[in-house]
Structures are given as C-alpha cells and as structure tokens.
Amino acid sequence: MKLKLVAIMAAGLALATVPALAHHSFAAEYDSKKPVTIKGVVTKVDWMNPHVYFYMDVTDEKGNVVNWALEMGPPGLLQRTGWTRNTMKVGDEVTVEGTLAKDGANQANARSVTMTVTGKKLGAASSETSGQ
C-alpha cells in the first residue's frame, strides 16, 4: 500500500512540474533589440495557457506569403486588458508591433495588435520588460 501511495505521489509531482519546465523567459527566445512591425491576415488563434498564440500570413518584400507565429500573454491577463476569446478571428487583418525571435524564425513576441477594420489597438500582455 505504501509503495502504491509513493508511486501516485511521484507521478503527481512529475505532472505538476511539466508546465513549469515548458515555460520560458522572454530573453531566452526574443531579442529586445530587434523590434518588428508586421501586417497580415490571421490564420489561426490558439487561446490557451500559458500563452495565447496566433498565426498570420504576411506578404514579404518579394511578394511571398509567409506564415508568422505571434506570442501574447496568458488569457487571463489579456482578458483584464480588454481581450476576449473572440476579439481576433481567422480572416481578420491586423498590424502587430513586437520583438523578433532570436533564432531568426518567423516568430515574434507581440507588444500590441491593431485591428485594421476598427483601428482598435490592444496591448498583447507581452512578457518583455524594460531593460532587457
């Protein structure tokens, strides 16, 4: 019985640490010295913890359409700043101000998102802090 209890507790502890290991710091992935502004059409929105991600097609300077991944803050924090799960939908045209990924991927940490149709600009609950 004791062995079974210890095994259950160990499994619970292992599962509880997985989200902590998956989380990352801003400085580990993004270069605060590389700001970016991109405009495109939303192709997917993943509204879930620990961070909301959305994807958008952006036409580059050569005319090629490139899909970008944009990271925002957690859903709860976004909701406190005016976002809802339905604020941004597939097909919406948006302009994003953010910070590029260090690895050169088509990925950025969003600081703000402006909805083209309404002109409404919302903060993206970025994990970037001043001084990084």
C-alpha positions, 0 to 999 in steps of 0.5 A: 500500500505504501509503495502504491501511495509513493508511486501516485505521489511521484507521478503527481509531482512529475505532472505538476512540474511539466508546465513549469519546465515548458515555460520560458523567459522572454530573453531566452527566445526574443531579442529586445533589440530587434523590434518588428512591425508586421501586417497580415491576415490571421490564420489561426488563434490558439487561446490557451495557457500559458500563452495565447498564440496566433498565426498570420500570413504576411506578404514579404518584400518579394511578394511571398506569403509567409506564415508568422507565429505571434506570442501574447500573454496568458488569457487571463491577463489579456482578458483584464486588458480588454481581450476576449476569446473572440476579439481576433478571428481567422480572416481578420487583418491586423498590424502587430508591433513586437520583438523578433525571435532570436533564432531568426524564425518567423516568430515574434513576441507581440507588444500590441495588435491593431485591428485594421477594420476598427483601428482598435489597438490592444496591448498583447500582455507581452512578457518583455520588460524594460531593460532587457 
